[in-house]
Amino acid sequence: MSIKKSHALLAIVASLWMFSSCIPHKEILYFQDHDQRAGYSNPFGEPETITEKYILQANDALIIRVNTANPKLSEFFNMGGTNQNTAAVSQSPLYTYPLDDSLYIDFPFVGRIKLDSCTRQIATSRIIEALQPYVSDAQVTVRLSNPSFVALGETSTRGRIPMGREQITIFEAIALAGDVRPYGKRREVRIVRPTTEGTQSYFVDLTDKNLVDSDFYYIYPNDIIYIRPMKAKAWGIGESFSFGIVSSVLAMYLALNAILK
């Protein structure tokens, strides 16, 4: 084989390597903005405000604390549920109350309390109302125990992931999932969200700075985040393409070179 042909074949191999392993820079940047001087603000307020939009769902576990002027009475009402505290003895035990499929909790002495279509605030009011015949000065706090979301597709970690707190941004969720893998489509991220009206599905663009102004900037407990793969990966282009194709071409080159010598 002539030197010119050998060089040409090597050039083709090098080109295949470069194009198979490169991803456009704009496809992996978050918060893209053509006008770098442009500012933005989030009209939805702080996460605590957004949290109150979340509607409690079946199988959610609630941590409920009751405080009254009578310490013994408070202790009595805080002794129910399932003990979730395995930490130091000096800490007060935490008891959780799971919502059953009919959206009831079993509360000590009071009995079953229905918490359908409830945010935390509404659930707090219903529990105070249920306690009213037994204690008139009850102060109740309600929060979720171990809220989590589900990550699927092109993330480093997949499955159900603890949120750490009741409300996080989508970028915090992506970080908890180990970030989007190189061949994940950041421009078409699907969020599946259970609601009282049924399961709803939306697409968000992680490269768009205006995402912070969206209802989907914050992830709710039980949300599903699905990162779709780029077509390049669906076609087998990527790490396996790079090594597979280049190896095949090199093998062909060596075989032809041996035959035509």
FENJO-V513518 format. One line per field, one symbol per residue. ss: DSSP state (~ for helix, > for strand, _ for the rest). A space follows every 10 residues. Layout:
ss = ???
This chain:
ss = __~~~~~~~~ ~~~~~~~~~~ ~___~~~___ _>________ ______~~~~ ~_________ >>>>>>>___ ~~~~~~~___ _>>_______ ____>>>>__ ___>>>>___ >>>>_____~ ~~~~~~~~~~ ~_______>> >>>>___>>> >>>_>___>> >>_____>>~ ~~~~~~___> ___>>>>>>> >>>>>__>>> >>>>___>~~ ~~~____>>_ ___>>>>>>_ ~~~~____~~ ~~~~~~~~~~ ~~~~~~~~~~ _
